[in-house]
Amino acid sequence: MTRDLPSSSKYDRQERLALWDQHIIEKSTILIAGVGGTGSELAKNLALLGIGSLILVDDDTVEFSNLNRQMLFREEDVGQKKAKIAKKRIKEQFNPDIMIKEYADKLQNIPQKIFQEVDIIAGCVDNFLARQYLNAMAIELKIPLIDSATDGYFGQIQYIKTSKTACLACETPPPPDETRVLTAPCTLVGVPRVREHCAWKALYEFNAKYEREPVETSPEDIVELTKLANTCAKKHNFGDFKKKELLQLILFHVPSLITVNAVTSGIQSQEIVKALFLEKKEFLKETVTLNNLIEAHRFRIPHFTVYSALTGTLNTFDLVPDPNCLVCGQSNTVKHVERTITVDRELLFKSVIDIIRQEYKKEYIGFRGNFLLPEDESVQKIISDGDRITLSSIADDEEIRLEIKFRD
């Protein structure tokens, strides 16, 4: 009597699955924005699946209150950068064979060419402006974005694909009441549907006005933020915000439960795998089978998934793209024009901007999520080959997307 010999592959159990192709997993690169509650779980899951390469982006540091739900960190890590520690722990504990790059910096400071290296962007940020930046980047580069968020007993996952689904800036129909506050960060433009949307718009206006995010410990910042939120709330017949309430809503002291993080990141991990198979299905050995399952609606990625720990239910929705969306809309009035400018790599950022202003005569210059550019030393240091700058003017409906190339 013969027995099957033990497999030499540590991925043997998943390789036995129908449709599974480990080579697609091993040849893929995922960028994870945020390695906190859901992001650290997601990074662990993808590492154990055998993903070829991870890019971890997080400028935050480990806090003591993170330790009950962010399993990559220990007490001795408090005060250190999350991205750096996450890379170390994944390599040590979960998979030493995968490639990992870490960036302990803001998303807006990551060169665009880094995003161009990835197959899927995974959003795990608790920051409204960072989430909108990821959304715009994914739409422009035509890279699928699978975004997640948690709030207490609720989790959500949204799938964004250029020209196929609604994006985070689309005016989509209101979700069920129990998830309305959770989905508020997705609203950027249009009339606020619920009171909480005014708080998010206030944060966006604050950033556009001061070119930075408000500081929680600054009384002046909180007064200004409250004023902006209440101006919007009054205009749309909502009640005023108290300072404490505003802090909890938009400065990210969101209630968190480790079990909800685990479920949400688990779903997000699976949707990422499915998205990889869909993006690279021409390399699958069982492409015909996959196509048949897709046609029978037995293989699909819902646009929007909501998990409720209170009821133990998962609800999925397909969201209709807004044709007039300012980010992904196909019929909005803005005409996008692609241009390239070649400059010497040693030029200071201010010099590059001066050249652009002279050549294009546009009032508004945007760079990595900023609408107006601070010409300070920190910005001068982060300009990179392949970066994109947007130029616009109130005099016309033409937006120029300018790619920077360095001379050899």
Beta strands, then each sheet from edge to edge (+ up, - down):
strand 1: 29-33
strand 2: 53-57
strand 3: 99-103
strand 4: 120-123
strand 5: 145-151
strand 6: 154-160
strand 7: 304-308
strand 8: 313-317
strand 9: 335-343
strand 10: 364-367
strand 11: 388-392
strand 12: 398-406
sheet 1: 3+ 2+ 1+ 4+ 5+ 6- 7+ 8-
sheet 2: 9+ 12+ 11- 10+
end
